[in-house]
Amino acid sequence: MLYSEAVRGYIATTDHDWFTFLRARQPLEEVNFWQPSAHGFNAPPGTPFFFKLKAPHNAIGGFGIFARYEAATPRLAWDAFGEKNGAATFDAMARRVGRYARDTGGPAHRIGCIMVATPWFFADGDWVEQPRDWRPNIVSGAGYDLQLGEGRRIWEACRERAARMAPVPAVVYASEPVAERFGQPQLVRPRLGQGTFRVAVTGAYGGACAVSGEHSLPVLEAAHIRPYGAEGSHDVRNGLLLRADIHRLFDTGYVTVTPDHRFVVSRRLAEEWENGKAYYSMEGRTIKLPPRVADRPDPELLRWHNDNVFEQGAA
């Protein structure tokens, strides 16, 4: 497996129990490297993310590719990632959050979800020596230049170990690693998994249904505009946050969202079920869009849904 040359990586202090739990379950498409409180994480998607085990181990035990950061409740993180949070049950995860967080603030407490794609967890004998210039007062982690010194040593050692591990997870970087032939190195956006998609779409829409404005998280779902089974992706631009009933109607073609973001209800709903007043009352409204333009639904995907899933009904 080949990676394009990344400029910087992030070396994160990592809980040994989290690490060993997930190592026993690899290969994994994604994991949630959660933080007990939502303090943010500013690395660009595609950044190599290294798991540096805490003392007494003091070694790099593996790495993955940073996909996205979102603040989320522990329940949402569990519903999206399950055991990929590094715990066997939600209660076990919640206890660990409570142990690390100074104030959990009740059910609304948010943790930081650093979502990592295609993680590799090395056997004990394959661990890489931690940076020789690592400062003991570093709490969460530190960024390193991967083209120089200790950063380069660790990056090359981790890639070498990943290359001889099997099975190989999905490639997330371009296959040509020779930066000199193509100018400045560039990060490549990693492929998102289902768990990352769910948390990312929920965060992008501010935890509110794009159509109804409903904020109750237990009834909200991340809907694919073009289904994953129909060559859709887990990209946020292929997602809408919808109330569960609207999601079901969207998937079955009774409702759609036009490329100019209008909510439309098919006549089929009334013709076939003699009902639907609650949905027709919302017809024509402009959906709520994510603040970040990069997270907004792709117009071409919405057009695909209009043409291939939505059915207007009898004339």
C-alpha positions as CSV (number, residue, x, y, z in Angstrom):
1,M,0.0,0.0,0.0
2,L,1.4,3.4,-1.0
3,Y,0.7,6.8,0.5
4,S,1.3,10.2,-1.0
5,E,3.9,12.2,0.9
6,A,2.2,14.1,3.7
7,V,3.8,17.3,5.0
8,R,2.7,17.0,8.6
9,G,1.3,14.4,10.9
10,Y,-0.2,14.4,14.4
11,I,1.1,12.1,17.2
12,A,-1.6,11.6,19.7
13,T,-1.2,10.2,23.2
14,T,-3.3,7.0,23.3
15,D,-4.9,4.9,26.0
16,H,-3.5,1.4,26.0
17,D,-6.9,-0.2,26.7
18,W,-8.5,1.6,23.8
19,F,-5.6,0.5,21.6
20,T,-5.5,-3.2,22.5
21,F,-9.3,-3.5,22.3
22,L,-9.4,-2.2,18.7
23,R,-6.2,-4.1,17.7
24,A,-8.0,-7.4,18.5
25,R,-10.8,-6.4,16.1
26,Q,-8.8,-5.2,13.1
27,P,-9.0,-4.8,10.1
28,L,-11.3,-1.8,10.7
29,E,-12.5,0.7,8.2
30,E,-12.6,3.5,10.8
31,V,-12.4,4.2,14.5
32,N,-13.4,7.0,16.8
33,F,-10.4,8.4,18.7
34,W,-12.6,10.3,21.2
35,Q,-11.6,12.9,23.7
36,P,-13.5,13.3,27.0
37,S,-14.3,16.9,26.2
38,A,-14.9,18.7,22.9
39,H,-11.8,21.0,22.6
40,G,-11.6,20.8,18.8
41,F,-8.9,19.5,16.5
42,N,-7.6,21.6,13.6
43,A,-5.6,19.2,11.3
44,P,-6.8,19.0,7.7
45,P,-8.5,15.8,6.6
46,G,-5.9,13.4,5.2
47,T,-3.4,14.1,8.0
48,P,-1.6,10.9,9.2
49,F,-2.6,10.3,12.8
50,F,-0.3,8.3,15.0
51,F,-1.2,6.3,18.1
52,K,1.5,7.0,20.7
53,L,0.9,4.8,23.7
54,K,1.3,6.3,27.1
55,A,3.9,5.4,29.7
56,P,5.2,2.8,30.4
57,H,5.0,1.8,26.8
58,N,6.1,5.1,25.2
59,A,6.0,3.9,21.6
60,I,4.0,4.4,18.4
61,G,1.6,1.5,18.2
62,G,0.0,2.3,14.9
63,F,-1.6,5.0,12.8
64,G,-4.5,6.0,10.6
65,I,-5.7,8.8,8.5
66,F,-7.6,11.7,10.1
67,A,-11.0,12.0,8.4
68,R,-13.0,14.5,10.3
69,Y,-13.6,16.1,13.7
70,E,-17.0,16.7,15.3
71,A,-18.3,17.3,18.8
72,A,-21.0,14.8,19.7
73,T,-22.8,13.3,22.7
74,P,-21.4,9.9,23.9
75,R,-24.7,8.3,22.8
76,L,-24.4,9.6,19.3
77,A,-20.8,8.4,19.1
78,W,-21.8,5.0,20.4
79,D,-24.7,4.7,18.0
80,A,-22.5,5.6,15.1
81,F,-19.3,3.7,15.9
82,G,-20.3,1.0,18.5
83,E,-17.2,-1.0,19.5
84,K,-15.1,1.1,17.2
85,N,-15.1,3.6,20.1
86,G,-12.7,1.2,21.8
87,A,-15.1,-0.3,24.3
88,A,-17.4,-3.3,24.4
89,T,-20.5,-1.5,25.6
90,F,-21.9,2.0,25.8
91,D,-21.8,1.8,29.6
92,A,-18.1,0.9,29.5
93,M,-17.4,3.9,27.2
94,A,-19.5,6.2,29.4
95,R,-17.6,5.2,32.5
96,R,-14.3,5.9,30.7
97,V,-15.6,9.3,29.6
98,G,-16.6,10.0,33.2
99,R,-13.2,9.0,34.5
100,Y,-11.3,11.4,32.2
101,A,-13.8,14.3,32.0
102,R,-13.8,16.8,34.8
103,D,-17.5,17.6,34.4
104,T,-19.6,15.4,32.1
105,G,-22.5,17.9,32.4
106,G,-25.2,15.2,32.1
107,P,-26.6,13.6,28.9
108,A,-25.9,16.7,26.9
109,H,-22.2,16.6,27.5
110,R,-20.2,16.4,24.3
111,I,-17.0,14.6,23.6
112,G,-14.5,15.3,20.8
113,C,-14.7,12.8,18.0
114,I,-11.5,12.5,16.1
115,M,-12.6,10.1,13.4
116,V,-9.7,8.1,11.9
117,A,-9.9,6.1,8.6
118,T,-8.1,2.9,7.8
119,P,-6.3,2.4,11.1
120,W,-3.4,0.1,11.6
121,F,-2.6,-1.4,15.0
122,F,0.9,-3.0,15.2
123,A,1.8,-6.1,17.2
124,D,3.9,-5.4,20.3
125,G,7.2,-6.3,18.6
126,D,6.5,-3.9,15.7
127,W,6.0,-0.8,17.8
128,V,8.0,2.2,16.7
129,E,10.2,4.2,19.1
130,Q,8.4,7.4,20.1
131,P,10.0,10.7,19.0
132,R,13.3,11.1,20.7
133,D,12.5,14.8,21.3
134,W,9.1,14.1,22.8
135,R,8.5,16.3,25.8
136,P,7.0,14.6,28.9
137,N,4.7,17.6,29.5
138,I,2.7,17.0,26.3
139,V,-0.8,16.0,27.3
140,S,-2.8,15.3,24.1
141,G,-0.4,15.2,21.3
142,A,1.8,17.2,19.0
143,G,2.2,17.9,15.3
144,Y,5.4,16.7,13.5
145,D,6.9,17.5,10.1
146,L,6.9,14.1,8.3
147,Q,9.6,15.2,5.8
148,L,12.3,15.8,8.4
149,G,14.0,14.3,11.4
150,E,11.9,12.3,13.9
151,G,8.7,12.8,12.0
152,R,10.1,11.3,8.9
153,R,11.7,8.4,10.8
154,I,8.3,7.5,12.4
155,W,6.3,8.0,9.1
156,E,8.6,5.8,7.1
157,A,8.7,3.1,9.8
158,C,4.9,3.0,10.1
159,R,4.5,2.8,6.3
160,E,6.9,-0.1,6.2
161,R,5.0,-2.0,8.8
162,A,1.7,-1.3,7.2
163,A,3.0,-2.5,3.8
164,R,3.7,-6.0,5.2
165,M,0.5,-6.4,7.2
166,A,-2.5,-8.2,5.9
167,P,-5.3,-7.9,5.0
168,V,-4.9,-4.5,3.5
169,P,-7.7,-1.9,4.1
170,A,-9.0,0.4,1.4
171,V,-6.4,2.7,-0.1
172,V,-7.1,6.3,1.0
173,Y,-4.2,8.1,-0.6
174,A,-3.1,8.5,-4.2
175,S,-0.8,5.7,-5.3
176,E,2.1,7.8,-6.4
177,P,4.4,8.7,-3.5
178,V,7.1,10.6,-5.4
179,A,6.5,14.2,-4.5
180,E,9.3,15.5,-6.7
181,R,7.6,14.4,-9.9
182,F,4.4,16.3,-9.1
183,G,5.5,19.5,-7.3
184,Q,4.4,20.2,-3.8
185,P,2.9,17.2,-1.8
186,Q,-0.8,17.3,-1.2
187,L,-3.1,15.6,1.2
188,V,-5.8,13.4,-0.3
189,R,-9.3,13.4,1.3
190,P,-9.8,10.0,3.0
191,R,-12.8,7.8,2.3
192,L,-15.4,8.2,5.1
193,G,-16.9,5.1,6.8
194,Q,-20.5,4.8,7.9
195,G,-19.9,5.9,11.5
196,T,-18.0,9.0,10.4
197,F,-20.7,9.8,7.9
198,R,-23.4,9.7,10.6
199,V,-21.6,11.9,13.1
200,A,-20.3,14.2,10.4
201,V,-23.8,14.8,8.8
202,T,-25.3,15.3,12.3
203,G,-22.7,17.9,13.1
204,A,-22.9,19.6,9.7
205,Y,-26.6,20.2,10.1
206,G,-26.2,21.3,13.7
207,G,-28.2,18.4,15.0
208,A,-31.5,19.5,13.4
209,C,-33.6,17.9,10.7
210,A,-32.9,19.7,7.4
211,V,-36.7,19.8,6.6
212,S,-38.6,20.0,9.9
213,G,-36.0,21.6,12.2
214,E,-36.5,18.8,14.7
215,H,-33.7,18.7,17.3
216,S,-34.4,15.5,19.1
217,L,-31.3,13.4,18.3
218,P,-32.9,10.0,18.9
219,V,-35.3,10.5,16.0
220,L,-32.7,12.0,13.6
221,E,-30.9,10.0,11.0
222,A,-28.1,10.6,8.4
223,A,-29.7,9.9,5.1
224,H,-27.7,9.1,1.9
225,I,-29.0,11.0,-1.1
226,R,-27.6,8.4,-3.4
227,P,-27.7,5.1,-1.5
228,Y,-24.4,3.5,-0.7
229,G,-25.6,0.3,-2.4
230,A,-26.3,2.3,-5.6
231,E,-22.7,3.6,-5.9
232,G,-23.2,6.4,-3.4
233,S,-20.5,7.4,-1.0
234,H,-20.3,8.2,2.7
235,D,-19.3,11.8,1.8
236,V,-21.1,14.5,3.8
237,R,-22.2,16.1,0.5
238,N,-24.1,12.9,-0.2
239,G,-26.0,13.3,3.1
240,L,-29.0,15.0,4.6
241,L,-30.0,15.0,8.3
242,L,-33.6,13.9,8.4
243,R,-36.2,13.0,11.0
244,A,-36.7,9.2,10.8
245,D,-40.1,9.3,9.1
246,I,-39.0,11.8,6.5
247,H,-35.9,9.7,5.9
248,R,-38.1,6.7,5.2
249,L,-40.2,8.7,2.8
250,F,-37.1,10.0,1.1
251,D,-35.6,6.5,0.6
252,T,-38.9,5.2,-0.8
253,G,-39.4,8.1,-3.3
254,Y,-42.4,9.8,-1.6
255,V,-40.4,13.0,-1.0
256,T,-37.2,14.6,-2.4
257,V,-35.1,17.7,-2.2
258,T,-34.5,19.6,-5.5
259,P,-31.1,20.9,-6.6
260,D,-32.1,24.3,-5.4
261,H,-32.9,22.9,-2.0
262,R,-36.7,22.8,-2.0
263,F,-38.6,20.0,-0.2
264,V,-41.1,18.3,-2.5
265,V,-43.7,15.7,-1.7
266,S,-45.1,13.3,-4.3
267,R,-48.8,13.0,-5.0
268,R,-48.3,9.3,-4.5
269,L,-48.4,9.8,-0.8
270,A,-52.0,11.0,-0.9
271,E,-53.0,8.7,-3.7
272,E,-51.7,5.5,-2.1
273,W,-52.3,6.2,1.6
274,E,-55.0,8.9,1.6
275,N,-52.9,10.9,4.1
276,G,-49.7,13.0,4.4
277,K,-51.1,16.4,5.5
278,A,-48.1,16.8,7.9
279,Y,-45.7,16.5,5.0
280,Y,-47.7,18.5,2.4
281,S,-47.7,21.4,4.8
282,M,-43.9,21.5,4.5
283,E,-43.8,21.2,0.7
284,G,-41.9,23.9,-1.1
285,R,-39.9,25.1,1.9
286,T,-36.2,25.6,1.5
287,I,-34.3,23.1,3.6
288,K,-31.8,24.2,6.3
289,L,-28.3,24.0,4.9
290,P,-25.0,23.5,6.7
291,P,-23.1,26.7,7.4
292,R,-20.0,25.3,5.7
293,V,-20.4,25.3,1.9
294,A,-18.3,22.2,1.6
295,D,-20.8,20.3,3.7
296,R,-23.9,21.2,1.6
297,P,-25.6,18.6,-0.5
298,D,-24.2,18.1,-4.0
299,P,-26.8,19.4,-6.6
300,E,-25.9,16.5,-8.9
301,L,-26.7,14.0,-6.3
302,L,-30.0,15.7,-5.5
303,R,-30.8,15.6,-9.2
304,W,-30.0,11.9,-9.3
305,H,-32.5,11.3,-6.4
306,N,-35.1,13.5,-8.2
307,D,-34.7,11.4,-11.4
308,N,-34.2,7.9,-10.1
309,V,-35.9,7.6,-6.7
310,F,-38.6,10.3,-6.5
311,E,-41.9,9.6,-8.2
312,Q,-44.3,12.6,-8.7
313,G,-47.5,10.5,-9.0
314,A,-50.4,10.5,-11.4
315,A,-51.0,13.7,-13.5
